[in-house]
Amino acid sequence: MLDKSKNEGPPTVNPPVKLTLPVSRVRTAQRDGLNERFSGSDAKLDLTRLPGFGPILERMLKSRRFQFYFILPTQIIFWLVVISGIFGTLEPSQNFGTAITWYIWFALMFPATILIGRAWCLACPFGGLGEWLQRRSLWQRTQKKLGLGLKMPQQLAEYGLLMSAGVFIILSWLEEFFNIAGPGAPILTSIMVLGIIAFALITFLVFERRTFCRYLCPLSSLIGSNGSTGMIAGFRPRDREVCLNCQTKECMRGGTEGYGCPWYTYPATADTNTYCGLCSECYKACPYENIGVYAQKPLTSVITPKKRTSMAWVIGALLGLVIFQQWNALPSYAAVDNWLNSVMHFPHYPNPVDYLLTIGAVAGIFVVIAFLLSRSISVKTKTARSFGNWFAPLMYGLIPLVGADFLARVMPKFFNHAARLPSSIIGIFGKQVSWADFHILPNNWLVRLQYLVIVIGTAVAVYATSKITGKDYKELAQNSKLARIVPVAVVVLLGAGMIALYYFMNGAE
């Protein structure tokens, strides 16, 4: 039997059968409120109901081996990264570990996230290995788990992905300081990967479920925020009223066929793909077959969900980080950094003070803008002056532009160096190839492509901001048109500033 005290209730349906629930027990007002709240965020296309493809996908999702088959290949690759970094060639550009990590994986993860969402989380080797250890099984549904099974303290859980953003900022500074992704010495990549794996395993043994993935993984904030532009909505209920009537909540507590949601996402109230790791456990556990995996229009999870202030701070921090990564390529930054290093007797770039101050200053600009909006534009009520009500919608509108900037930043790694991956594989056998330095795009074309990506990101962010502020600011400001114009103008200026930075830094270098 499962321990109810750990939110893993015993299965109530044995053997599992398809059940149906009458919806008449749900109060009319409750049903209407639920339908109104989720009318915009509810995806319409259930991929498991598509002719031909749907039944195949349904059989895959029902299988306990579903996620294992996605994790196993990445698990093998990442251990090869570790081994090649330690025992392979010392030449970074010819080492398999550095080539596949920085030229392929890190570059391709961004477009996959922007288009799909948390696709990487489905196959992540860090969370996968931790979960295998915690469950003491590669795929089977087990009753006993390994570890303390603690919950993340509520005071910390309320910060959401902000803790993940903090870990990502720290890891990014370490990467810059040791020049790991330069790429630097291959063994540094191995140490970084082993460090993340150790952090993940410790977290899985201390906390329950995928606490690491939800709150602490360095990539979770980046994938969760930028992935909200994607077209995969995740697992959602086919009928939310059925969820309201359900007494057992096996999607959250677990059942005979599936664990409770490792990400703590209740399908009945899900309005965004930000917190769905696509693991399919709720799909397996639901005894009413009321869960489907849905596709949605791009930007749905940016525009329609309830805006969370914690996520707004995440977006501000990530924006500050990518702006820093552009500024640090300019002579003006070198002058500031060198001066600080000499004053503080710090060894070399990047000085942690100017690093953190830059991130904080960029986020602070938008804090000031949101504050001025809440005080300058006539509001309908006193509660409408709440800073969070103005700050969160403003930052959500920036998500497409932040994602575009991160994508533009990693493009040179792929287009200039992707050809080194096959050469690094051939190099394992002591062979050398002459086309290892082949560039997929000339640098002048790559710079133009970076400009185009930022322009598209700006245009999409303008559209998203207009939609968001038109909806969220409508109830706050008496002059809602002015409240929409100011954020849109801010997005345009930010996009122009990013393009200017790429121009001065000659972005492809």
CORJO-V33808 format. One record per backbone hydrogen bond with DSSP energy under -1.0 kcal/mol. CO is the residue of the C=O (numbers start at 1). NH is the residue of the N-H. If there is no record, write none. Layout:
# CORJO-V33808
[[CO & NH] [CO & NH]]
This chain:
# CORJO-V33808
[[3 & 6] [3 & 8] [4 & 7] [23 & 26] [27 & 31] [28 & 32] [29 & 33] [30 & 34] [31 & 35] [32 & 36] [33 & 37] [34 & 38] [38 & 42] [45 & 295] [46 & 49] [50 & 54] [51 & 53] [53 & 57] [54 & 58] [55 & 59] [56 & 60] [57 & 61] [58 & 62] [59 & 63] [63 & 66] [65 & 69] [67 & 71] [68 & 72] [71 & 75] [72 & 76] [73 & 77] [74 & 78] [75 & 79] [76 & 80] [77 & 81] [78 & 82] [79 & 83] [80 & 84] [81 & 85] [82 & 86] [83 & 87] [84 & 88] [91 & 94] [92 & 95] [95 & 99] [96 & 100] [97 & 101] [98 & 102] [99 & 103] [100 & 105] [101 & 106] [104 & 108] [105 & 109] [108 & 112] [109 & 113] [110 & 114] [111 & 115] [112 & 116] [115 & 231] [116 & 232] [117 & 119] [120 & 123] [124 & 128] [125 & 129] [126 & 130] [127 & 131] [128 & 132] [129 & 133] [130 & 134] [131 & 135] [132 & 136] [132 & 137] [134 & 146] [150 & 208] [153 & 156] [153 & 157] [154 & 158] [156 & 159] [157 & 160] [159 & 162] [161 & 165] [162 & 166] [163 & 167] [164 & 168] [165 & 169] [166 & 170] [167 & 171] [168 & 172] [169 & 173] [170 & 174] [171 & 175] [172 & 176] [173 & 177] [174 & 178] [175 & 180] [180 & 184] [185 & 188] [186 & 190] [187 & 191] [188 & 192] [189 & 193] [190 & 194] [191 & 195] [192 & 196] [193 & 197] [194 & 198] [195 & 199] [196 & 200] [197 & 201] [198 & 202] [199 & 203] [200 & 204] [201 & 205] [202 & 206] [203 & 207] [205 & 148] [206 & 150] [208 & 211] [210 & 214] [211 & 215] [212 & 216] [212 & 217] [217 & 220] [219 & 223] [220 & 224] [221 & 225] [222 & 226] [223 & 227] [225 & 228] [226 & 229] [227 & 230] [229 & 299] [231 & 296] [234 & 294] [236 & 292] [240 & 244] [241 & 245] [242 & 246] [249 & 252] [249 & 253] [250 & 254] [251 & 261] [258 & 255] [261 & 264] [262 & 210] [266 & 269] [267 & 270] [273 & 276] [280 & 284] [281 & 285] [282 & 286] [287 & 19] [290 & 238] [292 & 236] [293 & 47] [294 & 233] [294 & 234] [295 & 45] [297 & 300] [299 & 302] [299 & 303] [300 & 304] [308 & 312] [309 & 313] [310 & 314] [311 & 315] [312 & 316] [313 & 317] [314 & 318] [315 & 319] [316 & 320] [317 & 321] [318 & 322] [319 & 323] [320 & 324] [321 & 325] [323 & 327] [324 & 328] [326 & 329] [327 & 330] [330 & 334] [331 & 335] [332 & 336] [333 & 337] [334 & 338] [335 & 339] [336 & 340] [337 & 341] [338 & 342] [339 & 343] [340 & 344] [341 & 346] [351 & 355] [352 & 356] [353 & 357] [354 & 358] [355 & 359] [356 & 360] [357 & 361] [358 & 362] [359 & 363] [360 & 364] [361 & 365] [362 & 366] [363 & 367] [364 & 368] [365 & 369] [366 & 370] [367 & 371] [368 & 372] [369 & 373] [370 & 374] [371 & 375] [372 & 376] [373 & 377] [378 & 478] [382 & 385] [383 & 386] [387 & 390] [387 & 391] [388 & 392] [390 & 394] [391 & 395] [392 & 396] [393 & 397] [395 & 398] [396 & 399] [398 & 402] [399 & 403] [400 & 404] [401 & 405] [402 & 406] [403 & 407] [404 & 408] [405 & 409] [406 & 410] [407 & 411] [410 & 414] [411 & 415] [412 & 416] [413 & 417] [414 & 418] [415 & 440] [417 & 420] [418 & 421] [419 & 423] [420 & 424] [421 & 425] [422 & 426] [423 & 427] [426 & 429] [426 & 431] [427 & 430] [435 & 438] [442 & 446] [443 & 447] [444 & 448] [445 & 449] [446 & 450] [447 & 451] [448 & 452] [449 & 453] [450 & 454] [451 & 455] [452 & 456] [453 & 457] [454 & 458] [455 & 459] [456 & 460] [457 & 461] [458 & 462] [459 & 463] [460 & 464] [461 & 465] [462 & 466] [463 & 467] [464 & 468] [465 & 469] [466 & 470] [467 & 471] [468 & 472] [469 & 473] [473 & 476] [473 & 477] [476 & 380] [479 & 483] [480 & 484] [481 & 485] [482 & 486] [484 & 488] [485 & 489] [486 & 490] [487 & 491] [488 & 492] [489 & 493] [490 & 494] [491 & 495] [492 & 496] [493 & 497] [494 & 498] [495 & 499] [496 & 500] [497 & 501] [498 & 502] [499 & 503] [500 & 504] [501 & 505] [502 & 507] [506 & 509]]
